[in-house]
Amino acid sequence: MYEGPIQDLIDELAKQPGLGPKGAQRIAFHLLSVENKEIDRLIAALARVRDDVTYCAECGNVSADTLCRICSDARRDATKICVVEEPKDVHAIERTKEFDGRYHVLGGALDPLSGIGPDQLRIRELLKRLATQEDGNDVTEIIVATDPNTEGEATATYLLRMLKDFPGLSVTRLASGLPMGGDLEFADELTLGRALSGRRVLA
């Protein structure tokens, strides 16, 4: 235990995801060693996140404006919507440069044990987007890109149930299987089972 402000800083940093007490301590002592202007830049960046970042009115992604850059881009294919759990998932898919449609961020996944049900997610907003489509821009495909875990699967199943009655709408799920460079012997049963069920013909 350290005294005063340094311990307060370590305690606050340790509350952040992915940072334990050791990592928080390293960051705190690093900040002690840098110049004041670097700390001022960090404080300013945190203040901008607190004051200026909002969520896109259309998809729920983080944004600096009413609409995020993806929703306001007329070149994106409005007939495809990729449904993800968190804004960081949008960034992950964008890095692939394989998807040219739009997104819908749920804000999490169904997790009844933690008290997260459909009303805590942006599912109602997705259904509203589909019900109030503009002519000529009808959504023809919903790609469910929730995480391949218990909560993500439960969310995908619930979405399929909610979306199955929309006429002309195809609901697809991201394929999942073995990672590149991985060994079969180290794959868990669920991953290996999915890889088998999702196998495809070699061209």
LINLIN-V349091 format. One record per residue. RES is the residue in one small letter. PHI is phi in degrees with one decimal (999 if undefined). PSI is psi in whole degrees, -180 to 180 (999 if undefined). OMEGA is omega as a letter, one per 30 degrees, with the letter a starting at -180 (NA if undefined). Layout:
# LINLIN-V349091
res=RES phi=PHI psi=PSI omega=OMEGA
res=RES phi=PHI psi=PSI omega=OMEGA
This chain:
# LINLIN-V349091
res=m phi=999 psi=132 omega=l
res=y phi=-102.8 psi=171 omega=a
res=e phi=-100.3 psi=148 omega=l
res=g phi=61.3 psi=-139 omega=a
res=p phi=-57.9 psi=-36 omega=a
res=i phi=-65.3 psi=-40 omega=l
res=q phi=-68.0 psi=-38 omega=l
res=d phi=-60.7 psi=-42 omega=l
res=l phi=-65.3 psi=-45 omega=l
res=i phi=-59.7 psi=-44 omega=a
res=d phi=-61.5 psi=-43 omega=a
res=e phi=-69.0 psi=-42 omega=l
res=l phi=-64.9 psi=-37 omega=a
res=a phi=-66.2 psi=-18 omega=l
res=k phi=-77.8 psi=-13 omega=a
res=q phi=-78.5 psi=146 omega=a
res=p phi=-59.4 psi=135 omega=l
res=g phi=83.3 psi=-2 omega=l
res=l phi=-116.1 psi=121 omega=l
res=g phi=-98.0 psi=-174 omega=a
res=p phi=-58.0 psi=-39 omega=a
res=k phi=-66.8 psi=-47 omega=l
res=g phi=-63.2 psi=-41 omega=l
res=a phi=-62.9 psi=-40 omega=l
res=q phi=-64.5 psi=-43 omega=l
res=r phi=-60.9 psi=-45 omega=a
res=i phi=-64.9 psi=-43 omega=a
res=a phi=-59.7 psi=-45 omega=a
res=f phi=-74.2 psi=-27 omega=l
res=h phi=-64.0 psi=-44 omega=a
res=l phi=-63.7 psi=-30 omega=l
res=l phi=-66.2 psi=-26 omega=a
res=s phi=-94.7 psi=-9 omega=a
res=v phi=-90.9 psi=168 omega=l
res=e phi=-73.2 psi=157 omega=a
res=n phi=-57.9 psi=-36 omega=a
res=k phi=-65.8 psi=-30 omega=l
res=e phi=-69.5 psi=-40 omega=l
res=i phi=-66.3 psi=-38 omega=l
res=d phi=-62.2 psi=-40 omega=l
res=r phi=-64.8 psi=-40 omega=l
res=l phi=-63.8 psi=-44 omega=l
res=i phi=-61.9 psi=-42 omega=l
res=a phi=-64.7 psi=-40 omega=l
res=a phi=-64.9 psi=-42 omega=l
res=l phi=-64.5 psi=-39 omega=l
res=a phi=-65.8 psi=-38 omega=l
res=r phi=-66.5 psi=-39 omega=l
res=v phi=-61.9 psi=-44 omega=a
res=r phi=-66.0 psi=-41 omega=a
res=d phi=-96.2 psi=-30 omega=a
res=d phi=-110.8 psi=-22 omega=a
res=v phi=-81.0 psi=132 omega=l
res=t phi=-130.7 psi=-171 omega=l
res=y phi=-117.1 psi=139 omega=a
res=c phi=-57.8 psi=131 omega=a
res=a phi=-66.9 psi=-22 omega=a
res=e phi=-91.4 psi=-54 omega=a
res=c phi=-109.0 psi=-17 omega=l
res=g phi=88.9 psi=5 omega=l
res=n phi=-74.4 psi=158 omega=l
res=v phi=-65.5 psi=144 omega=a
res=s phi=-156.3 psi=157 omega=l
res=a phi=-96.2 psi=-10 omega=a
res=d phi=-128.4 psi=-179 omega=l
res=t phi=-60.4 psi=-42 omega=l
res=l phi=-112.1 psi=140 omega=l
res=c phi=-72.2 psi=170 omega=a
res=r phi=-64.9 psi=-27 omega=a
res=i phi=-75.2 psi=-46 omega=a
res=c phi=-67.4 psi=-28 omega=a
res=s phi=-90.0 psi=1 omega=a
res=d phi=-91.0 psi=109 omega=a
res=a phi=-66.4 psi=-16 omega=a
res=r phi=-78.8 psi=-15 omega=a
res=r phi=-73.8 psi=146 omega=a
res=d phi=-76.9 psi=108 omega=a
res=a phi=-76.3 psi=-5 omega=a
res=t phi=-85.1 psi=-9 omega=a
res=k phi=-120.7 psi=130 omega=l
res=i phi=-123.9 psi=125 omega=l
res=c phi=-98.7 psi=120 omega=a
res=v phi=-94.6 psi=122 omega=a
res=v phi=-125.1 psi=167 omega=a
res=e phi=-81.3 psi=-47 omega=a
res=e phi=-132.8 psi=159 omega=l
res=p phi=-56.0 psi=-33 omega=l
res=k phi=-63.8 psi=-25 omega=l
res=d phi=-71.6 psi=-32 omega=l
res=v phi=-60.2 psi=-46 omega=a
res=h phi=-61.0 psi=-41 omega=a
res=a phi=-62.8 psi=-43 omega=a
res=i phi=-72.0 psi=-38 omega=l
res=e phi=-61.7 psi=-33 omega=l
res=r phi=-62.4 psi=-26 omega=a
res=t phi=-73.8 psi=-22 omega=a
res=k phi=58.0 psi=26 omega=a
res=e phi=-104.2 psi=-12 omega=a
res=f phi=-118.9 psi=128 omega=a
res=d phi=-116.1 psi=13 omega=a
res=g phi=-92.4 psi=-155 omega=l
res=r phi=-110.8 psi=176 omega=a
res=y phi=-126.6 psi=164 omega=l
res=h phi=-141.1 psi=120 omega=a
res=v phi=-97.4 psi=120 omega=a
res=l phi=-75.5 psi=-30 omega=a
res=g phi=86.8 psi=23 omega=l
res=g phi=140.3 psi=-163 omega=l
res=a phi=-139.1 psi=158 omega=l
res=l phi=-60.9 psi=129 omega=l
res=d phi=-152.7 psi=81 omega=a
res=p phi=-55.4 psi=-34 omega=a
res=l phi=-65.1 psi=-27 omega=l
res=s phi=-99.6 psi=8 omega=l
res=g phi=78.1 psi=20 omega=l
res=i phi=-103.3 psi=106 omega=l
res=g phi=-110.3 psi=-174 omega=a
res=p phi=-56.4 psi=-34 omega=a
res=d phi=-70.9 psi=-19 omega=l
res=q phi=-87.8 psi=-8 omega=l
res=l phi=-108.9 psi=169 omega=a
res=r phi=-90.8 psi=47 omega=l
res=i phi=-77.1 psi=-41 omega=l
res=r phi=-59.3 psi=-39 omega=l
res=e phi=-65.5 psi=-35 omega=l
res=l phi=-65.4 psi=-46 omega=l
res=l phi=-61.8 psi=-37 omega=l
res=k phi=-67.2 psi=-39 omega=l
res=r phi=-58.9 psi=-41 omega=a
res=l phi=-73.4 psi=-33 omega=a
res=a phi=-78.1 psi=-22 omega=a
res=t phi=-118.8 psi=52 omega=a
res=q phi=-80.4 psi=149 omega=l
res=e phi=-80.7 psi=149 omega=l
res=d phi=-59.9 psi=137 omega=l
res=g phi=86.5 psi=-9 omega=a
res=n phi=-122.4 psi=32 omega=a
res=d phi=-62.3 psi=135 omega=l
res=v phi=-74.6 psi=125 omega=a
res=t phi=-106.4 psi=-17 omega=a
res=e phi=-143.2 psi=132 omega=l
res=i phi=-109.9 psi=121 omega=l
res=i phi=-101.3 psi=115 omega=a
res=v phi=-87.0 psi=113 omega=a
res=a phi=-118.8 psi=42 omega=l
res=t phi=-74.5 psi=162 omega=a
res=d phi=-62.2 psi=147 omega=l
res=p phi=-82.4 psi=60 omega=l
res=n phi=-132.2 psi=-175 omega=a
res=t phi=-59.1 psi=-46 omega=a
res=e phi=-66.8 psi=-42 omega=l
res=g phi=-64.3 psi=-39 omega=l
res=e phi=-66.9 psi=-41 omega=l
res=a phi=-62.9 psi=-39 omega=l
res=t phi=-66.5 psi=-42 omega=l
res=a phi=-62.6 psi=-43 omega=l
res=t phi=-63.7 psi=-42 omega=l
res=y phi=-64.6 psi=-43 omega=l
res=l phi=-62.9 psi=-42 omega=l
res=l phi=-59.3 psi=-42 omega=l
res=r phi=-63.8 psi=-39 omega=a
res=m phi=-73.2 psi=-29 omega=a
res=l phi=-100.6 psi=-10 omega=a
res=k phi=-66.2 psi=-20 omega=a
res=d phi=-93.6 psi=-1 omega=l
res=f phi=-75.8 psi=121 omega=a
res=p phi=-66.1 psi=137 omega=l
res=g phi=72.3 psi=13 omega=a
res=l phi=-104.1 psi=126 omega=l
res=s phi=-99.4 psi=130 omega=l
res=v phi=-110.6 psi=118 omega=a
res=t phi=-119.1 psi=164 omega=a
res=r phi=-126.0 psi=140 omega=l
res=l phi=-56.4 psi=137 omega=l
res=a phi=-68.7 psi=149 omega=l
res=s phi=-139.5 psi=149 omega=a
res=g phi=-178.6 psi=-142 omega=a
res=l phi=-81.1 psi=136 omega=l
res=p phi=-73.8 psi=151 omega=l
res=m phi=-62.1 psi=136 omega=l
res=g phi=85.0 psi=0 omega=a
res=g phi=-86.5 psi=162 omega=l
res=d phi=-106.5 psi=140 omega=a
res=l phi=-56.8 psi=-38 omega=a
res=e phi=-64.1 psi=-22 omega=a
res=f phi=-97.7 psi=-3 omega=a
res=a phi=-77.0 psi=140 omega=l
res=d phi=-76.3 psi=167 omega=a
res=e phi=-62.5 psi=-40 omega=a
res=l phi=-65.4 psi=-45 omega=l
res=t phi=-64.4 psi=-45 omega=a
res=l phi=-66.4 psi=-39 omega=l
res=g phi=-63.2 psi=-41 omega=l
res=r phi=-66.8 psi=-39 omega=l
res=a phi=-61.9 psi=-38 omega=l
res=l phi=-68.8 psi=-46 omega=a
res=s phi=-69.5 psi=-25 omega=a
res=g phi=-98.8 psi=18 omega=a
res=r phi=-64.2 psi=154 omega=a
res=r phi=-134.4 psi=161 omega=a
res=v phi=-72.4 psi=134 omega=l
res=l phi=-76.5 psi=129 omega=a
res=a phi=-74.3 psi=999 omega=NA
